[in-house]
Amino acid sequence: MHGLINKAIERFLRETYGDACWQDIARAAGTPEAGFECMLVYDAADTFRLLDAAQAQLDKPRAQILEDIGTFLVSHPGLESLRRLLRFGGDDFVEFLHSLDDLPERARLAVPDLDLPRIELREHAANHYSVISEHGWPGFGRVIVGLLRAIADDYGALVLLDHKGGREGTEVVEVRLLEQAFAKGRAFHLGARTG
Amino acid sequence: MKRAGFTPAGGRVLDALCPMHALIDSTGHIRHAGPTLDKVRPGGQLAGQRFLEVFELRRPRIAGTMASLRDAAGTKLHLRLRARPHTALKGLLVPLPDDASLGPPGGAVINLSFGISVVDAVRDFALTSADFAATDLTVEMLYLVEAKSAAMDASRRLNLRLQGAMIAAEEQAFTDTLTGVKNRRAMDHVLRRLAAAGTPFALMQLDLDFFKAVNDRLGHAAGDHVLQRAARVMVDETRACDTVVRAGGDEFVLILDGLTDTDRLSGMADRLIAELERPVRFDGQDCRISASIGIARSIDLVSPDPEAVMHAADMALYAAKGAGRGRHRLFVEGTTPPAAPR
């Protein structure tokens, strides 16, 4: 698994539950207590052991943890650069949804060895979509739920999200857009400087 | 769009496809500016101003007349805003047809782009993705710039951490940098390994005699040279499975794995002393040293832990020195061994 993924989980655990808690989880998982390196690649099993350990340590359902990670990725101030990269996907939430098909390619453009699961958007009716993640990592759909909830908020859109479960490696997230411009949302300037 | 006579349907097509175009007439005045170019106007509305008074043509170097500008059709124009922030632009000029279908005859359409200055320009003029045609790659390029900066930043931090780790690793390395033999840290490591394996071994504590005199008389460079040569002698006289350690200053320890035969140990010590006593030339001067050696075997001790063997070798060394320089002594439990013959 790419170090960026592991680092994201690590940062989520550290920022949300504290360094001591992170160290307990890392120790239980047998992954480096000092943390992961963003630009190195690790064994995929490390990631799942880390999530198992987090689940046990935090005594929370796996789905909850994964959703929280998705939300954290968009809304944490320390990850503003990631929020910006996501916002490049579109001017409004619907455009963003349509950009999800390109997400793995966009990620690869930035970091060539970062392999994200393929994501497909299906439009069933006006304001009714499914986001389908394919042969990826079990639970990735939960991360998408958290991420979509936070990014919808970022755009100021009001949405209903529902994880419809999955089979044969695919997971389906149902998206109902109730109001595109519900709130003001957070500003996004093309030319802003970050970091 | 105010002078609609010059920008009929064709102008609206250009506004959509090339939102940074300028339509100029035969006198070189801007008749219409595309919606995005219209935001790049530090001196007020663009329409009505002379194109070359707003934009400085830096290349090709030609006369500032409309005729010579039209002659530059099809070539890449390098332009710059005359006013702040002096944004650089690229341009391409297409002369208008004489039938007035696209605009005033004798005029031209110039399409502009920010080129490499795009990152600054987007910020300077507060442009949004709506300011670029959907087919324009500018927004993707801005995405890429930010994504690559973030990735580069992560790589740079990784490199810094790795560099720190490398320095730490060097500090913890097992090699004595002056002589190239092992250092005290390596010695602890090797001794622990031997003790764990339980194989018999011998230790030689070797002190260079008269080394301080060489150092004082001929300087540190001579001293370093002597130490390096002494280390080489020890490596040459021992086997590949043995470990030569510079424990500090002029003190060396030789760890001899599985070697417990007293005759062979004694012979090795004799050869070491004889070889170390051969004068070393440095800067035209002869440096003369000798060595005292204390030997201890793990099998001679009741509890052959590394510390005890080391202590025994120390005692033997003490005895060797007491008997005069250039000698070796073998530790024997409960006895004070006689000075071995040279």
Contacts between the chains, C-beta under 8 A, distances in Angstrom:
chain1	res1	chain2	res2	distance
A	4	B	154	7.8
A	37	B	158	5.4
A	37	B	161	7.5
A	38	B	154	4.2
A	38	B	157	7.8
A	38	B	158	6.8
A	39	B	151	7.6
A	39	B	154	5.4
A	39	B	155	5.1
A	39	B	158	4.9
A	40	B	158	7.4
A	81	B	146	6.7
A	81	B	150	4.7
A	82	B	150	7.7
A	84	B	146	6.1
A	85	B	143	6.5
A	85	B	146	6.2
A	85	B	147	5.6
A	85	B	150	7.2
A	88	B	139	6.5
A	88	B	142	7.1
A	88	B	143	4.1
A	88	B	146	7.5
A	91	B	128	7.4
A	91	B	129	5.6
A	91	B	130	6.6
A	106	B	143	7.1
A	106	B	147	7.6
A	109	B	143	7.8
A	109	B	144	6.0
A	109	B	147	6.4
A	110	B	144	7.3
A	110	B	147	3.2
A	110	B	148	6.3
A	110	B	150	7.0
A	110	B	151	5.3
A	111	B	147	7.8
A	111	B	151	5.2
A	189	B	123	7.6
A	189	B	126	7.1
A	189	B	128	7.8
A	190	B	122	4.9
A	190	B	123	7.9
A	190	B	127	6.0
A	190	B	128	5.8
A	190	B	129	6.3
A	190	B	139	7.0
A	190	B	142	5.8
A	191	B	119	7.1
A	191	B	120	7.8
A	191	B	121	7.9
A	191	B	122	3.7
A	191	B	123	3.0
A	191	B	124	7.5
A	191	B	126	7.0
A	191	B	127	6.8
A	191	B	142	7.7
A	192	B	123	7.2
A	193	B	123	7.3
A	194	B	146	7.0
A	195	B	149	7.6
A	195	B	150	7.3
A	195	B	153	6.6
